[in-house]
């Protein structure tokens, strides 16, 4: 079964209204075995998310979205911990992010035990990223060829379509791509 990786929680400031309890409960109802959380630039929800997922019989997948500069371009990398050491490295990386560090090359010491996901629209043939790399694909990428293995990369900001409509009305600065539909419609 597909594991949702790129879900944002309320800890991604002004980007999501997903609360952890509802997310885990709905994933359990739908029969998921693993679910992910990748808040933007922080791991504030990670510990509570992991504990909640485990208590509900789900495998937590913890990551972070970080806008980093690579060859002068700002790229929204997704970094996913592969194990406990990877989680510790994510914590170090989050600390560096909070101090304003954004240059990809300066994070190479923290990429051990982390899967690096680069969105397909930011990938260029021949990129050398020095880590276990995956290309995050969306439905519009069907049939394209990539240098690295692919993973589905669908960002979830809302669990209900009604909330998505309200959020667009009250948070007009929020830009939601038409392909970003809620994962769960309750």
Residue frames as qw, qx, qy, qz and C-alpha x, y, z in Angstrom:
[[0.000, 0.888, 0.459, 0.000, 0.00, 0.00, 0.00],
 [0.301, 0.669, -0.021, 0.679, 1.06, 3.57, -0.70],
 [0.499, -0.529, -0.412, 0.549, 2.50, 5.39, 2.33],
 [0.100, 0.943, 0.170, 0.269, 1.70, 9.09, 2.50],
 [0.688, -0.039, -0.206, 0.695, 5.07, 10.80, 3.07],
 [0.225, 0.190, -0.006, 0.956, 4.63, 14.54, 2.60],
 [0.308, -0.763, -0.542, -0.171, 1.92, 15.52, 5.06],
 [0.136, 0.394, -0.280, 0.865, 2.20, 18.92, 6.72],
 [0.362, -0.562, -0.701, 0.249, 0.78, 19.46, 10.21],
 [0.145, -0.954, -0.239, -0.106, -0.32, 22.57, 12.05],
 [0.595, -0.622, 0.153, 0.484, 3.37, 22.97, 12.94],
 [0.441, 0.200, 0.418, 0.768, 4.05, 24.11, 9.36],
 [0.003, 0.539, 0.317, -0.781, 3.07, 27.69, 10.07],
 [0.413, 0.574, 0.002, -0.707, 0.35, 29.06, 7.73],
 [0.267, 0.351, -0.770, -0.461, 0.65, 25.98, 5.51],
 [0.425, -0.129, -0.882, -0.155, -1.55, 23.29, 7.01],
 [0.550, -0.377, 0.205, -0.716, -4.53, 22.67, 9.26],
 [0.807, -0.023, -0.583, -0.085, -3.85, 18.95, 9.75],
 [0.475, -0.626, 0.474, -0.398, -3.88, 17.98, 13.42],
 [0.119, 0.386, -0.914, 0.018, -2.03, 14.83, 14.41],
 [0.437, 0.071, 0.791, -0.422, -4.90, 13.02, 16.16],
 [0.691, 0.509, 0.179, -0.481, -7.26, 13.33, 13.19],
 [0.434, 0.626, -0.593, -0.259, -4.54, 12.38, 10.72],
 [0.021, -0.283, 0.951, -0.127, -3.53, 9.22, 12.56],
 [0.530, 0.216, 0.665, -0.481, -7.12, 8.22, 13.26],
 [0.675, 0.575, -0.018, -0.461, -8.15, 8.63, 9.61],
 [0.326, 0.550, -0.751, -0.164, -5.08, 6.78, 8.32],
 [0.242, -0.116, 0.925, -0.268, -5.90, 3.88, 10.65],
 [0.626, 0.391, 0.440, -0.511, -9.51, 3.82, 9.42],
 [0.624, 0.646, -0.249, -0.363, -8.31, 3.68, 5.81],
 [0.992, -0.006, 0.099, 0.079, -6.00, 0.75, 6.51],
 [0.364, 0.797, -0.423, 0.229, -2.64, 2.46, 6.20],
 [0.898, -0.247, -0.229, 0.285, 0.31, 0.63, 7.77],
 [0.535, -0.205, -0.034, 0.819, 2.79, 3.53, 7.53],
 [0.152, 0.925, 0.302, 0.172, 2.27, 7.29, 7.40],
 [0.594, 0.107, -0.088, 0.792, 4.64, 10.18, 7.15],
 [0.148, -0.944, -0.229, 0.184, 5.05, 13.68, 8.45],
 [0.603, 0.144, 0.117, 0.776, 7.28, 16.30, 6.80],
 [0.082, -0.930, -0.267, 0.240, 6.72, 19.72, 8.31],
 [0.498, 0.750, -0.028, 0.434, 8.50, 22.67, 6.77],
 [0.261, 0.652, -0.401, 0.587, 11.82, 23.54, 8.45],
 [0.355, -0.480, 0.550, -0.584, 11.00, 21.94, 11.80],
 [0.470, -0.040, -0.882, -0.009, 10.48, 18.72, 13.73],
 [0.301, -0.266, 0.420, -0.814, 8.22, 20.16, 16.44],
 [0.816, -0.055, 0.057, -0.572, 5.49, 17.56, 15.87],
 [0.566, 0.366, -0.732, -0.097, 7.77, 14.59, 15.16],
 [0.036, 0.169, -0.887, 0.428, 7.99, 13.05, 18.65],
 [0.513, 0.162, 0.497, -0.681, 4.25, 13.31, 19.38],
 [0.710, 0.381, -0.308, -0.506, 3.43, 12.07, 15.88],
 [0.419, 0.319, -0.850, 0.022, 5.70, 9.03, 16.28],
 [0.148, -0.035, 0.830, -0.536, 4.24, 8.14, 19.68],
 [0.610, 0.281, 0.254, -0.696, 0.67, 8.55, 18.43],
 [0.661, 0.391, -0.509, -0.390, 1.29, 6.50, 15.29],
 [0.267, 0.241, -0.915, 0.183, 2.94, 3.67, 17.24],
 [0.327, 0.066, 0.691, -0.641, 0.10, 3.60, 19.80],
 [0.693, 0.390, 0.145, -0.589, -2.29, 3.16, 16.87],
 [0.815, 0.045, 0.562, 0.136, -0.30, 0.37, 15.23],
 [0.587, 0.805, 0.048, 0.078, 1.13, 2.53, 12.44],
 [0.742, -0.103, 0.075, 0.658, 4.76, 2.91, 11.40],
 [0.026, 0.948, 0.075, -0.309, 5.74, 6.59, 11.59],
 [0.687, 0.319, 0.193, 0.623, 7.90, 7.98, 8.78],
 [0.234, -0.881, -0.144, 0.384, 9.54, 11.22, 9.89],
 [0.591, 0.303, 0.246, 0.706, 11.03, 13.81, 7.64],
 [0.106, -0.722, -0.145, 0.669, 11.39, 17.50, 7.03],
 [0.528, 0.717, 0.297, 0.345, 10.93, 19.81, 4.06],
 [0.409, -0.667, 0.071, 0.618, 13.78, 22.27, 3.71],
 [0.510, 0.854, 0.062, 0.082, 14.30, 24.93, 1.07],
 [0.640, -0.505, 0.307, 0.491, 18.02, 24.68, 0.39],
 [0.365, 0.830, -0.268, -0.326, 20.25, 26.32, -2.18],
 [0.789, -0.060, 0.531, 0.304, 21.88, 23.95, -4.64],
 [0.476, 0.167, 0.446, 0.739, 24.04, 25.49, -7.40],
 [0.013, 0.046, -0.029, -0.998, 22.39, 28.86, -6.74],
 [0.463, -0.297, -0.533, -0.643, 18.84, 27.49, -7.03],
 [0.411, -0.196, 0.583, -0.673, 16.39, 27.26, -4.13],
 [0.533, -0.018, -0.781, -0.326, 15.00, 23.70, -4.04],
 [0.659, -0.393, 0.259, -0.586, 12.36, 22.32, -1.62],
 [0.385, 0.244, -0.888, 0.062, 14.17, 19.11, -0.63],
 [0.823, -0.413, -0.008, -0.390, 12.36, 16.48, 1.42],
 [0.224, 0.457, -0.815, 0.277, 14.61, 14.60, 3.85],
 [0.859, -0.283, -0.171, -0.392, 13.31, 11.35, 5.32],
 [0.324, -0.563, 0.726, -0.227, 14.91, 9.57, 8.29],
 [0.694, 0.175, -0.659, -0.230, 15.66, 5.93, 7.46],
 [0.712, -0.259, -0.603, 0.251, 16.31, 4.95, 11.09],
 [0.483, -0.804, -0.251, 0.242, 17.05, 6.41, 14.56],
 [0.520, -0.306, 0.176, 0.778, 20.40, 7.80, 13.46],
 [0.186, 0.430, 0.495, 0.732, 18.68, 9.47, 10.53],
 [0.296, -0.841, -0.429, -0.149, 16.22, 11.06, 12.95],
 [0.550, -0.638, -0.049, 0.537, 19.12, 12.37, 15.04],
 [0.412, 0.006, 0.366, 0.834, 20.67, 13.81, 11.88],
 [0.014, -0.686, -0.524, -0.506, 17.35, 15.46, 11.02],
 [0.424, -0.836, -0.286, 0.196, 17.37, 17.11, 14.45],
 [0.509, -0.396, 0.179, 0.743, 20.86, 18.49, 13.76],
 [0.245, 0.319, 0.530, 0.747, 19.74, 19.68, 10.35],
 [0.181, -0.814, -0.505, -0.225, 16.63, 21.37, 11.82],
 [0.480, -0.717, -0.113, 0.493, 18.86, 23.20, 14.30],
 [0.402, -0.134, 0.368, 0.827, 21.02, 24.48, 11.44],
 [0.070, 0.570, 0.600, 0.557, 17.90, 25.55, 9.52],
 [0.308, -0.855, -0.409, 0.076, 16.65, 27.52, 12.52],
 [0.440, -0.621, 0.088, 0.643, 19.93, 29.43, 12.56],
 [0.355, 0.810, -0.069, -0.461, 19.45, 30.45, 8.94],
 [0.261, -0.384, 0.785, 0.409, 21.75, 27.95, 7.22],
 [0.734, 0.479, 0.253, -0.410, 20.39, 27.12, 3.72],
 [0.343, 0.644, -0.615, -0.299, 23.35, 25.99, 1.57],
 [0.970, 0.030, -0.111, -0.212, 22.92, 22.32, 0.56],
 [0.687, 0.424, -0.506, 0.304, 26.64, 21.57, 0.47],
 [0.071, -0.507, 0.579, -0.635, 27.01, 22.51, 4.15],
 [0.781, -0.224, 0.260, -0.523, 24.54, 19.78, 5.16],
 [0.699, 0.331, -0.621, -0.123, 26.53, 16.84, 3.77],
 [0.094, 0.276, -0.841, 0.456, 27.59, 15.71, 7.28],
 [0.480, 0.041, 0.544, -0.687, 23.91, 15.29, 8.22],
 [0.685, 0.273, -0.315, -0.598, 22.78, 13.23, 5.22],
 [0.189, 0.177, -0.964, 0.060, 23.83, 9.82, 6.56],
 [0.025, 0.305, 0.920, -0.246, 20.83, 7.57, 7.15],
 [0.325, 0.569, 0.270, -0.706, 18.55, 10.04, 5.38],
 [0.465, 0.415, 0.673, 0.397, 16.73, 9.51, 2.11],
 [0.006, -0.421, 0.080, 0.904, 16.79, 12.68, 0.04],
 [0.397, 0.587, 0.696, 0.117, 13.73, 13.38, -2.11],
 [0.061, -0.316, 0.198, 0.926, 13.90, 16.06, -4.79],
 [0.562, 0.567, 0.405, -0.447, 10.68, 17.12, -6.55],
 [0.688, 0.315, 0.529, 0.384, 10.66, 16.16, -10.22],
 [0.298, 0.916, 0.197, 0.182, 10.27, 19.77, -11.34],
 [0.224, -0.918, 0.324, 0.050, 13.54, 20.68, -9.56],
 [0.799, -0.209, 0.493, 0.272, 15.53, 17.66, -10.72],
 [0.443, 0.778, -0.344, -0.284, 18.07, 18.01, -13.51],
 [0.972, 0.160, -0.115, 0.130, 19.92, 15.14, -15.18],
 [0.648, 0.393, -0.350, 0.551, 23.39, 14.66, -13.75],
 [0.366, -0.779, 0.198, -0.469, 22.72, 16.25, -10.36],
 [0.625, 0.115, -0.680, 0.366, 25.22, 14.89, -7.82],
 [0.483, -0.694, -0.013, -0.533, 23.66, 14.99, -4.38],
 [0.253, 0.424, -0.766, 0.412, 25.84, 12.50, -2.50],
 [0.448, -0.098, 0.658, -0.597, 23.08, 10.71, -0.64],
 [0.224, 0.299, 0.920, 0.117, 20.41, 8.10, -1.23],
 [0.206, 0.258, -0.100, -0.939, 18.31, 10.07, -3.69],
 [0.292, 0.475, 0.829, 0.044, 14.74, 9.66, -4.91],
 [0.069, -0.129, -0.313, -0.939, 12.75, 11.77, -7.35],
 [0.265, 0.387, 0.662, -0.585, 9.38, 12.87, -6.00],
 [0.022, -0.134, -0.686, -0.714, 6.86, 12.41, -8.78],
 [0.432, 0.311, 0.383, -0.755, 3.29, 13.54, -9.33],
 [0.686, 0.414, 0.591, -0.092, 0.64, 12.18, -11.74],
 [0.468, 0.856, -0.061, -0.210, 1.75, 14.60, -14.47],
 [0.121, -0.686, 0.693, 0.186, 5.19, 12.91, -14.45],
 [0.854, 0.109, 0.499, -0.095, 3.81, 9.64, -15.85],
 [0.818, 0.529, 0.147, 0.173, 6.08, 8.29, -18.56],
 [0.135, 0.912, -0.359, 0.142, 9.10, 10.48, -17.73],
 [0.884, 0.058, -0.323, 0.333, 12.52, 8.92, -17.21],
 [0.303, -0.904, 0.237, -0.185, 14.74, 9.82, -14.25],
 [0.422, 0.543, -0.678, 0.261, 18.30, 9.00, -13.12],
 [0.095, -0.213, 0.792, -0.564, 17.11, 7.92, -9.67],
 [0.125, -0.393, -0.911, 0.001, 14.27, 5.78, -8.26],
 [0.234, -0.398, -0.172, -0.870, 10.95, 7.57, -7.88],
 [0.094, -0.345, -0.817, 0.453, 8.50, 7.96, -4.98],
 [0.056, -0.748, -0.536, -0.386, 5.03, 9.51, -5.05],
 [0.273, -0.141, -0.316, 0.897, 5.21, 13.06, -3.70],
 [0.210, -0.662, -0.502, -0.516, 1.77, 14.40, -2.97],
 [0.122, 0.125, -0.483, 0.858, 1.67, 17.14, -0.33],
 [0.345, -0.625, -0.687, -0.139, -1.26, 17.05, 2.09],
 [0.052, 0.256, -0.259, 0.930, -2.32, 20.29, 3.78],
 [0.567, -0.112, 0.174, -0.798, -5.97, 19.43, 4.57],
 [0.177, 0.023, 0.981, -0.074, -7.96, 16.33, 5.47],
 [0.323, 0.618, 0.685, -0.210, -11.36, 17.67, 4.40],
 [0.329, 0.443, 0.448, 0.704, -12.27, 19.47, 1.20],
 [0.187, -0.899, -0.359, -0.166, -14.43, 21.94, 3.17],
 [0.542, -0.712, 0.047, 0.444, -11.40, 23.00, 5.22],
 [0.540, 0.033, 0.402, 0.739, -9.37, 23.46, 2.06],
 [0.121, 0.704, 0.449, 0.538, -12.00, 25.85, 0.67],
 [0.382, -0.902, -0.199, 0.032, -12.22, 27.81, 3.93],
 [0.644, -0.469, 0.164, 0.581, -8.45, 28.00, 4.25],
 [0.436, 0.295, 0.405, 0.748, -8.14, 29.45, 0.76],
 [0.078, -0.840, -0.374, -0.385, -10.73, 32.08, 1.64],
 [0.477, -0.878, -0.042, 0.014, -9.17, 33.11, 4.97],
 [0.579, -0.523, 0.387, 0.492, -5.51, 32.60, 4.05],
 [0.625, 0.762, 0.090, -0.141, -5.42, 34.29, 0.63],
 [0.069, 0.805, -0.572, -0.143, -1.62, 34.34, 0.55],
 [0.622, -0.194, 0.758, 0.025, -1.56, 30.53, 0.63],
 [0.494, 0.475, -0.496, -0.533, -0.90, 29.11, -2.82],
 [0.679, -0.056, 0.719, -0.139, -2.29, 25.66, -3.41],
 [0.100, 0.258, -0.773, -0.571, -1.49, 23.89, -6.65],
 [0.744, 0.042, -0.142, -0.652, -4.64, 22.41, -8.28],
 [0.713, 0.131, -0.688, -0.035, -3.05, 18.96, -7.93],
 [0.121, 0.172, -0.751, 0.626, -2.87, 19.33, -4.12],
 [0.646, -0.382, -0.337, -0.569, -6.15, 17.74, -3.16],
 [0.545, -0.505, 0.517, -0.425, -6.81, 16.39, 0.33],
 [0.172, 0.235, -0.956, -0.042, -5.61, 12.83, 0.87],
 [0.035, -0.330, -0.913, 0.235, -8.68, 12.02, 2.97],
 [0.335, -0.281, -0.209, -0.875, -12.21, 13.23, 2.38],
 [0.047, 0.110, 0.867, -0.485, -14.26, 12.56, 5.48]]
